Amino acid sequence: WLLGFVEGEGTFGYKHLVPYFQIDQHKKNLFVLNAIESFLLGLPKELHNTLGNQSFNVHYALNKKTNVYSMSVVSIDTLYSYIVPYFQSMSFLTRKALDFHY
């Protein structure tokens, strides 16, 4: 279910040469972003002990003009220990696959 949601609402990209994963939702749907964060926290860590004592880094930001929350993962350790392995096991159906692989 998450792959379909990400293909419609998610972003894989780079900002200032730093990779990130982001999902945006209107503030009335903040519970959806919280559910996605909980789901991601439950994923098995592919590279054991990679994060050490670091936590799973998820950041929320609200655009006050549009009332849209952005949930972002920018920690390279979190991306490569959780996000990348999860989506590598999936078959994308849209051009979002290009964004993910590059």
Buried (B, 14 or more C-beta within 10 A) or exposed (E): EBBEEBBEBBBBEEEEEEBBBBBBBEEEBBEBBBEBBEEBEEBEBBEEEBBEEEEBBBEEEEEEEEEBBBBBBBBBBBBBBBBBBBBEEBEBEEEBBEBBEE
